[in-house]
Amino acid sequence: MKGTVGELGEFGLIRELTSRLTMTPAVRIGPGDDAAVVTAPDRRVVASTDILLEGRHFRRDWSTAYDVGRKAAAQNLADIAAMGAVPTAILLGLVVPAELPAAWPAELMDGLRDECQVAGAAVVGGDVVRGDTVMVSITALGDLRNHEPVTRAGAQPGDVVAVTGWLGWSAAGYAVLSRGFRSPRAFVEAHRRPEPPYHAGPAAAGLGATAMTDVSDGLIADLGHIAEASKVRIDVASGKVDIPSQMNDIGQAVGVDPLQWVLTGGEDHAIVATFPSDVKLPARWKVIGEVLHPSALPRVTVDGAPWTHKGGWDHFGETGSGGIEG
């Protein structure tokens, strides 16, 4: 596309964005009316929302608009899956400067659409307004399909802690990008476009998961949410978490213990859940710890001891493992 957003105009931009979309059978009325209509066979709707702000969550010199679209959809759809629900739809709120090239929001929409297709969902509407910087707000919807939601509050002492998906890849990719490099490409792409295991969330619910969340703020931080809500302690066995050889190589190159990325790096959107110890887990799940009775120790420990290194993301804290894109 040629020209800028301002030259295209609000309604021209909306027409261009909606023309790029595809719908799913769950969508009864898509973009173009006052509101969308999405079926909710379960009669309960799972909903989540997130905001990505340029300079805080993404940089246009690091990520293409398509990358940002994939990432924005992924982090919201992962929240739906982490409740044990099946993603159905997302809504987009987009703030853009008038001088922004019109191709940028068009490519963003392509990324949103394609990530939704991976999860079986669709972009069903939204809003576009003018602002001083780029901001992407996503609201995601999902269907429980007659199952009970899996919250953070159900973990019981004696449960095992298991994870599926990548851990630490996005943080390692951020470390590479922040030093001006673009390889190893697999880790850079993991930072630009996370790949949540969407189908694992509903599957875990079917297996009897007692608590579940996606790893967005870092494994220790997100397990801390489960431990606090469930009023338990969780211990992670560091020897059971996977650290790929290439991640070790990156760690040596930048002077960081890669275990820190695995335990505190966010934005991979892996799914971590607790299960009764007698549940037979599929091979995609890896047991990395156990749920214990609360004690004087912190809610989450590593090899039975407090984790003393910094890490885990807090938008209003002073530090975070995710850097600008935490």
Disulfide bonds with the S-S distance in Angstrom:
none
